[in-house]
Amino acid sequence: MATLEDSGSPSKGEDQAADSFDHKKFFQMVGLKKKSADDVKKVFHILDKDKSGFIEEDELGSLLRGFSPDARELSAKETKILLAAGDKDGDGKIGVDEFSTLVAES
């Protein structure tokens, strides 16, 4: 699974307004919330571009591009909000279990 295209992707222009990103709506829109736990973990590993086992702040900024290559970057504010929502243990990054919880809570 090299891309997230089969998870669904936002149309060009969707979620394009700066500071308009809502991770709950986005995960529902792309069908991630309906995916199996294993599929959510596969998505996590694709988004974990440096293969560190965590999605760090810089990787979160590119989240939309993981679903659609022509999507915009998240703003710094949106990235910080998403990180705060997903980082349950306060270590400044999102692990696979935290990502699974973030998706499930959407």
Backbone hydrogen bonds in HBPLUS format (Angstrom, degrees):
<---DONOR---> <-ACCEPTOR-->    atom                        ^
c    i                          cat <-CA-CA->   ^        H-A-AA   ^      H-
h    n   atom  resd res      DA  || num        DHA   H-A  angle D-A-AA Bond
n    s   type  num  typ     dist DA aas  dist angle  dist       angle   num
A0007-SER N   A0004-LEU O   2.84 MM   3  5.35 157.5  1.89 118.8 126.5     1
A0008-GLY N   A0005-GLU O   3.07 MM   3  5.48 161.4  2.10 112.8 118.3     2
A0014-GLU N   A0011-SER O   2.88 MM   3  5.47 165.0  1.91 137.5 142.4     3
A0020-SER N   A0017-ALA O   3.13 MM   3  5.52 133.0  2.36 143.7 137.6     4
A0026-PHE N   A0022-ASP O   2.89 MM   4  6.08 162.9  1.92 158.2 164.0     5
A0027-PHE N   A0023-HIS O   2.90 MM   4  5.96 171.2  1.91 150.8 152.4     6
A0028-GLN N   A0024-LYS O   3.19 MM   4  6.35 152.7  2.27 142.5 149.9     7
A0029-MET N   A0025-LYS O   2.79 MM   4  5.95 158.3  1.83 150.5 157.4     8
A0030-VAL N   A0026-PHE O   2.98 MM   4  6.22 159.5  2.02 159.8 162.9     9
A0032-LEU N   A0027-PHE O   2.94 MM   5  5.17 124.6  2.25 155.6 165.5    10
A0033-LYS N   A0027-PHE O   3.41 MM   6  5.87 155.1  2.48 126.7 126.7    11
A0031-GLY N   A0028-GLN O   3.09 MM   3  5.08 152.8  2.16 101.3 109.6    12
A0034-LYS N   A0031-GLY O   3.21 MM   3  5.50 139.5  2.38 103.1 113.4    13
A0035-LYS N   A0032-LEU O   3.06 MM   3  5.18 156.1  2.12 105.9 113.5    14
A0040-VAL N   A0036-SER O   2.96 MM   4  6.31 156.5  2.02 154.6 161.2    15
A0041-LYS N   A0037-ALA O   3.02 MM   4  6.28 152.2  2.10 144.6 152.1    16
A0042-LYS N   A0038-ASP O   2.95 MM   4  6.26 146.1  2.07 142.4 152.0    17
A0043-VAL N   A0039-ASP O   2.98 MM   4  6.30 154.7  2.05 148.2 154.4    18
A0044-PHE N   A0040-VAL O   2.95 MM   4  6.26 155.8  2.01 145.3 152.2    19
A0045-HIS N   A0041-LYS O   3.03 MM   4  6.32 158.9  2.08 148.4 152.5    20
A0046-ILE N   A0042-LYS O   3.09 MM   4  6.40 139.8  2.26 142.3 153.1    21
A0046-ILE N   A0043-VAL O   3.10 MM   3  5.10 126.4  2.40  96.4 110.6    22
A0047-LEU N   A0043-VAL O   2.96 MM   4  6.25 158.5  2.00 155.8 161.5    23
A0048-ASP N   A0044-PHE O   2.87 MM   4  6.10 136.3  2.06 147.2 160.3    24
A0049-LYS N   A0047-LEU O   2.86 MM   2  5.41 128.6  2.13 108.4  92.5    25
A0051-LYS N   A0048-ASP O   3.01 MM   3  5.31 159.5  2.06 114.1 120.3    26
A0055-ILE N   A0094-ILE O   2.77 MM  39  5.05 159.0  1.82 141.6 148.4    27
A0094-ILE N   A0055-ILE O   3.00 MM  39  5.05 165.6  2.02 135.0 139.7    28
A0059-GLU N   A0056-GLU O   2.98 MM   3  5.33 123.0  2.32 107.0 121.6    29
A0060-LEU N   A0056-GLU O   2.95 MM   4  6.28 148.2  2.05 152.8 163.0    30
A0061-GLY N   A0057-GLU O   3.20 MM   4  6.51 146.1  2.32 146.2 153.7    31
A0062-SER N   A0059-GLU O   3.12 MM   3  5.40 143.9  2.26 103.7 113.5    32
A0063-LEU N   A0060-LEU O   2.96 MM   3  5.00 164.9  1.99 114.5 115.8    33
A0074-LEU N   A0061-GLY O   2.83 MM  13  4.74 167.5  1.84 140.8 144.7    34
A0065-ARG N   A0062-SER O   3.00 MM   3  5.38 122.7  2.34 109.2 123.8    35
A0066-GLY N   A0063-LEU O   2.99 MM   3  5.30 144.6  2.12 106.3 117.0    36
A0067-PHE N   A0064-LEU O   3.00 MM   3  5.45 151.6  2.08 109.0 117.6    37
A0068-SER N   A0064-LEU O   3.01 MM   4  6.29 142.2  2.16 143.1 154.8    38
A0071-ALA N   A0068-SER O   2.91 MM   3  5.42 164.9  1.93 127.7 129.4    39
A0079-THR N   A0075-SER O   2.89 MM   4  6.10 159.6  1.94 153.7 159.6    40
A0080-LYS N   A0076-ALA O   3.00 MM   4  6.20 158.9  2.05 147.1 152.2    41
A0081-ILE N   A0077-LYS O   3.00 MM   4  6.25 155.5  2.06 149.6 156.5    42
A0082-LEU N   A0078-GLU O   2.93 MM   4  6.13 162.3  1.96 150.3 155.0    43
A0083-LEU N   A0079-THR O   2.86 MM   4  6.04 160.1  1.90 149.8 155.8    44
A0084-ALA N   A0080-LYS O   2.92 MM   4  6.06 159.7  1.96 144.5 150.0    45
A0085-ALA N   A0081-ILE O   2.99 MM   4  6.21 148.7  2.09 143.9 152.5    46
A0086-GLY N   A0082-LEU O   3.02 MM   4  6.23 148.2  2.12 148.0 156.0    47
A0087-ASP N   A0083-LEU O   2.81 MM   4  5.66 153.2  1.88 156.3 161.7    48
A0088-LYS N   A0086-GLY O   3.02 MM   2  5.82 120.1  2.39 112.5  96.2    49
A0099-PHE N   A0095-GLY O   2.86 MM   4  6.11 154.5  1.92 154.1 161.9    50
A0100-SER N   A0096-VAL O   2.95 MM   4  6.15 158.9  1.99 146.2 151.8    51
A0101-THR N   A0097-ASP O   2.98 MM   4  6.19 155.9  2.04 144.4 150.7    52
A0102-LEU N   A0098-GLU O   2.85 MM   4  6.07 156.2  1.91 146.4 153.4    53
A0103-VAL N   A0099-PHE O   2.95 MM   4  6.21 159.2  1.99 153.8 158.0    54
A0104-ALA N   A0100-SER O   2.94 MM   4  6.12 163.8  1.97 147.4 152.5    55
A0105-GLU N   A0101-THR O   2.90 MM   4  6.04 146.4  2.01 149.2 157.4    56
A0106-SER N   A0103-VAL O   3.03 MM   3  5.26 157.7  2.08 108.7 115.7    57
